[in-house]
Amino acid sequence: MSTAPSQVVGQWLQSYPHDLPQAVTFTSPDFRDNLASSDWITQRESILRQIRLQYLDRQILNVEIDGNRAVIKVKVLISTILGEQIQFEQYELSRYCSVWLLEKVSVIEERFLGQVM
């Protein structure tokens, strides 16, 4: 069963950062810097505890698929220790057989909405 790239990004955004064991299933070894899934989870948990990241809202803006590569642009509202901000993120995915996996996530633009604490 093949899942569309936009569904993979949607599932990632529903599971990350609060369910890392689920979120890691949507990532490629390159995304994890070739770390084992368990090591990546341990590393991420430490970082996420410090910044207290929460995704409050998300909207897929654009999906481009070219063969086994996909690029998806997403507008998200997040909360961290710095306050709330809008981010425009770009998700790059590759298809391995019939499975789409995240290769890279980039923040294209960010707009802080509140005061820095």
Secondary structure as UniProt FT lines:
FT   HELIX           5..15
FT   TURN            16..18
FT   HELIX           20..23
FT   HELIX           24..26
FT   TURN            29..34
FT   HELIX           37..51
FT   STRAND          54..66
FT   TURN            67..68
FT   STRAND          69..80
FT   TURN            81..82
FT   STRAND          83..96
FT   TURN            97..98
FT   STRAND          99..112
//
